[in-house]
Amino acid sequence: MTALTRDIIIDRARQKYIMPGITNNITEALALYLKNDAPEDEQIPIWIITPEIHQMREILKQIRPRCDECGEELYLKTGAVDPHGVKYRTAWLCKNCEIEYYSDKSPAEWLEELQDEARK
């Protein structure tokens, strides 16, 4: 799909859902357009931030795990695979050391744990 076509699809979503006042959010308008109006040749992938992802981003602004080696902030990665091919639900990644701390906890479980820690 070309950028021009993508821009046309976004413009159609804007005209159908933002201009009449149904929503003020272009991501929501695009999701509505793709779900309700777009023909098959206009179906494009979009990333929509779920409430859980938003909550995780907000909590990570307050409290974020740090690397045991260098002390830098870690970033949560989902669907991690270790060097031996073992799959994990998540891993905390140090971009400085390139160390990964693997875990079988889900992002939701990490969110709950971080929220509990932030409350302390």
Rosetta blueprint (number, residue, H / E / L):
1 M L
2 T L
3 A H
4 L H
5 T H
6 R H
7 D H
8 I H
9 I H
10 I H
11 D H
12 R H
13 A H
14 R H
15 Q H
16 K H
17 Y H
18 I H
19 M L
20 P L
21 G L
22 I L
23 T L
24 N L
25 N L
26 I H
27 T H
28 E H
29 A H
30 L H
31 A H
32 L H
33 Y H
34 L H
35 K H
36 N H
37 D L
38 A L
39 P L
40 E H
41 D H
42 E H
43 Q L
44 I L
45 P L
46 I L
47 W L
48 I L
49 I L
50 T L
51 P H
52 E H
53 I H
54 H H
55 Q H
56 M H
57 R H
58 E H
59 I H
60 L H
61 K H
62 Q H
63 I L
64 R L
65 P L
66 R E
67 C L
68 D L
69 E L
70 C L
71 G L
72 E L
73 E E
74 L L
75 Y E
76 L E
77 K E
78 T E
79 G E
80 A E
81 V E
82 D L
83 P L
84 H L
85 G L
86 V L
87 K E
88 Y E
89 R E
90 T E
91 A E
92 W E
93 L E
94 C L
95 K L
96 N L
97 C L
98 E L
99 I L
100 E E
101 Y E
102 Y E
103 S E
104 D L
105 K L
106 S L
107 P H
108 A H
109 E H
110 W H
111 L H
112 E H
113 E H
114 L H
115 Q H
116 D H
117 E H
118 A H
119 R H
120 K L
